[in-house]
């Protein structure tokens, strides 16, 4: 099972689009945990109202802006304890998954590589190369 953790901060439309892109995927076994990082503009509460009847979505509210890492850690702990997923996808609310095959792609890579953490492919348009966030080399292994 995949669990998607979305860090929400103030922009309702972006979070709704992010959720929609996840739900359009072809998996029947997914959970979405939205963590509102103390938006203080009512959008966290609006998300709770919007998704209260959706059994695939939990909306959590932080009562302080905990930053990116700590905000995600709250949702990570919640998802780990409640759902025990096989995979967790941690994302900002401005991300949209553009392929219905996302979960299949991740699962296929896992079967081959047995990774513990999988990150994005970062392409530098300035240098025209794929970069790895960890500086062992500047190129992504393919």
Buried (B, 14 or more C-beta within 10 A) or exposed (E): BBBBBBBBBBBBEBBBBBBEBBBEBEBEEBBBBBBBBBBEEEBBEBBBEBBEEEEBBBBBBBEEBBEEEEBBBBBBEBBEEEBEBEBBBBBBBEBBBEEEEBBEEBBEEBEEEEEEEEEEEEEEEEEEEBBBEEEEEEEBEE
